[in-house]
Amino acid sequence: MKLNRLAILIKGAGEMASGIAWRLHKGGFKNIVMLEIAAPMAVRRTVSFSECVYDGTKAVDGVMAVHAATAPEIDRALTEGKIAVVIDPEWQTIEDRRPDVVIDAIIAKKNLGTRMDEADLVIGLGPGFCAGSDVHVVIETNRGPNCGRVMYQGCPEKNTGIPGTVMGIDVDRVVRATATGNFIPFVHLNDRVEAGAVLGAVNGVPVLARVDGLVRGLIRAEIFVKEGVKIGDIEPRDNVDNSLVSDKSLGLGGAVLEAILSRYNV
């Protein structure tokens, strides 16, 4: 089967899902549909195709995605060499389009209902999936020596709850909601901030930066959040281009590519 004919459906269109879609698209797969919720909460919005739900289109590192609301719009996007993003939290598109490959890249740390019978090849990213049980293949997402490993049997490492360490910083670079309510930002993506800076507020409660760095990720204004949920990300390094797909999502995209090529012997 030719790569550009293989129908691939990705659940989620946030940072990691977008990195996977980007790598597959650059690798020659041109029939990619992504499913999202009506109000996506992507943190690293510069590299998340989910942004086209709000803006109609979204380019990530040279690859274009468009919001498609109907089957003809999906077909038109694919014909034009773009990725189609559909608002479909119930995953009805799987039944409608019968894809060859389904990739659950929501990164919810649990299985929200993905099944092995959804496609010829079903791939799950991270904790919550077991290869040979609910999916055919699992990709390890935990940073470390096994990140990006393709597993055909068994389960990945459990969720540690601790983000990857950057310049010796882990939990402090993650920005979390200080209350439950709508988030109001006071800064913008790519702003430079110092520790203690007020990044915004949730229900009147200030959200502070805990480290110096670049505002690499921040959810959209007026998004409703629950206390403690991740709403931003501070990048302490000075040499990171926020417009490019991250190293981790590139690695996960490569792992998914390996799983697909292995299955179809391309």
C-alpha positions as CSV (number, residue, x, y, z in Angstrom):
1,M,0.0,0.0,0.0
2,K,1.3,3.4,-0.9
3,L,2.1,5.7,2.0
4,N,-0.1,8.5,0.7
5,R,-3.1,6.1,0.6
6,L,-2.8,4.7,4.1
7,A,-5.6,6.3,6.2
8,I,-4.3,7.4,9.6
9,L,-6.5,8.8,12.3
10,I,-5.0,10.4,15.4
11,K,-6.9,11.0,18.6
12,G,-5.9,14.3,20.0
13,A,-4.2,17.3,18.3
14,G,-2.1,18.7,21.2
15,E,1.7,19.0,21.2
16,M,2.7,15.3,21.2
17,A,-0.1,14.3,18.8
18,S,0.9,17.1,16.5
19,G,4.6,16.1,16.6
20,I,3.5,12.6,15.5
21,A,1.3,13.9,12.8
22,W,4.0,16.3,11.6
23,R,6.6,13.5,11.4
24,L,4.3,11.2,9.6
25,H,3.3,13.9,7.1
26,K,6.9,14.8,6.4
27,G,7.6,11.1,6.0
28,G,5.1,10.8,3.1
29,F,1.8,10.0,4.8
30,K,-0.7,12.4,3.4
31,N,-4.0,11.0,4.6
32,I,-4.0,12.1,8.2
33,V,-7.1,13.1,10.2
34,M,-6.9,14.3,13.8
35,L,-9.8,14.3,16.3
36,E,-10.2,17.0,19.0
37,I,-12.6,18.3,21.6
38,A,-14.5,21.6,21.0
39,A,-12.3,23.6,23.4
40,P,-8.8,22.2,23.2
41,M,-6.4,23.1,26.1
42,A,-3.1,22.8,24.4
43,V,-0.3,24.4,26.4
44,R,2.4,24.6,23.7
45,R,0.1,26.2,21.2
46,T,2.8,27.2,18.7
47,V,3.3,23.5,17.8
48,S,-0.2,22.2,18.3
49,F,-2.5,21.6,15.3
50,S,-5.5,21.8,17.8
51,E,-5.2,25.6,17.4
52,C,-7.0,25.4,14.0
53,V,-10.2,24.6,16.0
54,Y,-10.1,28.3,17.0
55,D,-8.4,29.9,14.0
56,G,-9.5,27.7,11.1
57,T,-5.9,26.9,10.1
58,K,-2.6,26.1,11.9
59,A,0.9,25.8,10.5
60,V,3.5,23.9,12.5
61,D,7.0,23.9,11.2
62,G,6.0,24.0,7.5
63,V,3.0,21.6,7.7
64,M,-0.5,23.0,7.5
65,A,-3.7,21.7,9.2
66,V,-7.2,22.9,8.7
67,H,-10.4,22.6,10.7
68,A,-12.8,20.4,8.8
69,A,-16.4,20.2,9.9
70,T,-17.8,17.9,7.2
71,A,-16.7,14.8,5.2
72,P,-16.3,16.9,2.0
73,E,-14.1,19.4,3.9
74,I,-12.0,16.6,5.3
75,D,-11.5,15.2,1.7
76,R,-10.7,18.6,0.4
77,A,-8.0,19.2,3.0
78,L,-6.4,15.8,2.3
79,T,-6.5,16.4,-1.4
80,E,-4.7,19.7,-0.8
81,G,-1.9,17.9,1.1
82,K,-3.1,19.3,4.5
83,I,-3.9,17.6,7.8
84,A,-7.6,17.6,8.7
85,V,-8.6,18.4,12.3
86,V,-12.2,17.4,13.3
87,I,-14.1,18.3,16.4
88,D,-15.2,14.8,17.4
89,P,-14.9,13.9,21.1
90,E,-17.1,10.8,20.6
91,W,-14.7,9.5,17.8
92,Q,-17.6,9.0,15.3
93,T,-15.1,9.7,12.5
94,I,-13.6,6.3,13.1
95,E,-16.9,4.6,12.1
96,D,-17.4,7.0,9.2
97,R,-14.0,6.7,7.6
98,R,-12.7,3.3,8.7
99,P,-9.0,4.2,8.9
100,D,-6.2,1.7,8.5
101,V,-4.4,3.1,11.5
102,V,-5.7,4.6,14.8
103,I,-3.2,6.4,17.1
104,D,-4.3,7.4,20.6
105,A,-2.0,10.4,21.3
106,I,-4.3,12.2,23.8
107,I,-1.7,11.4,26.5
108,A,-4.4,11.2,29.2
109,K,-2.3,8.7,31.3
110,K,-5.2,6.3,30.9
111,N,-7.2,4.6,28.2
112,L,-10.4,6.7,27.5
113,G,-11.9,3.9,25.4
114,T,-9.5,3.0,22.6
115,R,-10.0,-0.6,21.4
116,M,-7.9,-2.9,19.2
117,D,-10.9,-3.4,16.8
118,E,-11.0,0.2,15.8
119,A,-8.5,-0.3,13.0
120,D,-6.1,-2.8,11.4
121,L,-3.3,-1.2,13.5
122,V,-4.1,0.6,16.8
123,I,-1.3,2.4,18.6
124,G,-1.4,3.8,22.2
125,L,0.9,6.4,23.6
126,G,2.0,6.1,27.2
127,P,0.4,4.8,30.4
128,G,-3.1,3.3,30.3
129,F,-2.5,1.0,27.3
130,C,-1.3,-2.6,27.1
131,A,0.0,-4.0,23.8
132,G,-1.8,-7.2,22.9
133,S,-4.8,-6.3,25.0
134,D,-6.5,-3.0,24.2
135,V,-4.0,-1.9,21.4
136,H,-1.6,-3.6,19.0
137,V,1.3,-1.4,19.9
138,V,2.3,0.8,22.8
139,I,4.9,3.6,22.6
140,E,6.8,4.4,25.8
141,T,6.5,8.2,26.6
142,N,8.3,8.4,29.9
143,R,11.6,10.4,29.4
144,G,14.7,8.2,29.9
145,P,16.4,5.4,28.2
146,N,13.2,3.7,27.0
147,C,11.4,6.8,25.7
148,G,10.1,6.1,22.2
149,R,10.5,2.3,22.5
150,V,7.9,0.4,20.5
151,M,6.3,-2.4,22.5
152,Y,4.3,-5.3,21.0
153,Q,3.5,-6.9,24.3
154,G,3.0,-5.5,27.8
155,C,2.5,-2.1,29.3
156,P,4.6,1.1,29.5
157,E,6.1,2.6,32.6
158,K,3.6,4.1,35.1
159,N,3.0,7.8,35.2
160,T,5.5,9.4,37.6
161,G,3.8,12.8,37.7
162,I,7.2,14.5,37.4
163,P,8.0,16.3,34.2
164,G,11.3,15.9,32.4
165,T,14.3,17.7,34.0
166,V,15.6,20.7,32.0
167,M,18.8,22.4,33.4
168,G,18.1,20.7,36.7
169,I,14.5,22.0,36.9
170,D,11.4,19.7,36.7
171,V,8.2,20.6,38.6
172,D,9.0,24.3,38.9
173,R,9.0,24.9,35.2
174,V,5.3,23.7,34.9
175,V,2.7,26.3,35.5
176,R,-0.5,25.1,37.2
177,A,-3.9,26.7,37.9
178,T,-4.1,28.2,41.3
179,A,-7.9,27.9,41.5
180,T,-10.9,26.7,39.6
181,G,-12.3,29.1,37.0
182,N,-11.5,30.9,33.8
183,F,-7.8,31.7,33.1
184,I,-6.9,35.3,32.3
185,P,-3.3,35.6,31.0
186,F,-1.2,38.7,31.7
187,V,1.7,37.6,29.5
188,H,2.1,36.2,26.0
189,L,3.8,33.2,24.4
190,N,7.5,33.8,24.0
191,D,7.6,36.5,26.6
192,R,10.7,36.4,28.9
193,V,9.8,36.3,32.6
194,E,11.5,36.1,35.9
195,A,10.7,34.0,38.9
196,G,7.8,35.6,40.8
197,A,6.3,37.3,37.7
198,V,2.5,37.2,37.6
199,L,1.6,35.2,34.5
200,G,-2.1,35.6,34.9
201,A,-5.0,34.7,37.2
202,V,-7.6,32.1,37.7
203,N,-10.8,33.3,39.5
204,G,-8.8,36.3,40.8
205,V,-6.0,34.1,42.2
206,P,-2.5,35.1,40.7
207,V,-0.5,32.5,38.8
208,L,3.2,33.1,39.3
209,A,6.3,31.9,37.5
210,R,8.6,29.9,39.7
211,V,11.6,30.1,37.4
212,D,13.2,32.5,35.0
213,G,12.7,31.7,31.3
214,L,10.7,31.9,28.2
215,V,6.9,31.4,28.3
216,R,7.0,28.4,26.0
217,G,3.5,27.3,26.7
218,L,0.3,28.9,27.9
219,I,-3.3,28.0,27.4
220,R,-5.7,30.4,25.7
221,A,-7.5,33.2,27.6
222,E,-10.9,32.5,29.1
223,I,-10.4,28.7,29.1
224,F,-12.1,27.1,32.2
225,V,-9.7,25.1,34.3
226,K,-9.7,23.2,37.5
227,E,-7.2,23.9,40.3
228,G,-3.9,22.2,39.8
229,V,-4.2,21.5,36.1
230,K,-1.3,22.3,33.8
231,I,-1.8,25.6,32.1
232,G,1.7,26.7,31.1
233,D,5.3,25.9,30.7
234,I,8.4,28.0,31.3
235,E,11.5,27.1,29.3
236,P,14.7,27.9,31.2
237,R,17.1,27.4,28.3
238,D,18.0,30.3,26.0
239,N,18.6,28.4,22.7
240,V,15.2,26.8,22.2
241,D,13.1,27.8,19.1
242,N,9.5,27.6,20.2
243,S,8.2,27.4,16.7
244,L,9.8,23.9,16.1
245,V,8.5,20.5,17.0
246,S,10.1,19.4,20.3
247,D,12.7,16.6,20.6
248,K,10.3,14.4,22.6
249,S,7.5,14.6,20.0
250,L,10.0,14.0,17.2
251,G,11.1,10.9,19.0
252,L,7.6,9.7,19.6
253,G,6.8,10.4,15.9
254,G,9.7,8.3,14.9
255,A,8.5,5.5,17.1
256,V,5.0,5.6,15.5
257,L,6.6,5.7,12.1
258,E,8.6,2.5,13.0
259,A,5.4,0.8,14.1
260,I,3.6,1.6,10.9
261,L,6.4,0.7,8.6
262,S,6.9,-2.6,10.5
263,R,3.2,-3.5,10.2
264,Y,2.9,-2.7,6.5
265,N,6.4,-3.7,5.4
266,V,6.9,-0.6,3.4
